[in-house]
Amino acid sequence: MLERLWRPDTVFYNSKYSYLHTIPTSNRLWRLFPDGSIWYSSRITVKAKCNMNLKNFPVDKQICQLLIGSC
């Protein structure tokens, strides 16, 4: 039944690679609420490319944007 529910096909546009955790089992969570809404969660690891600003090294602060979309 769960495989028939729509899930977003999430894309990380600035990732070097990403993967869903599946070992030892699929790491996904579905929650059905009394009002009929459904909450879906999955564990994903993403390695993204970020531009580094080392101007204040060694006390620098980095901000990395993760660009997420759906096809």
Secondary structure, DSSP 8 states (H G I E B T S, - for coil): -GGGS----EEETTEEEEEE--SSS--EEEEE-TTS-EEEEE-EEEEE------TTTTS--------EEE-
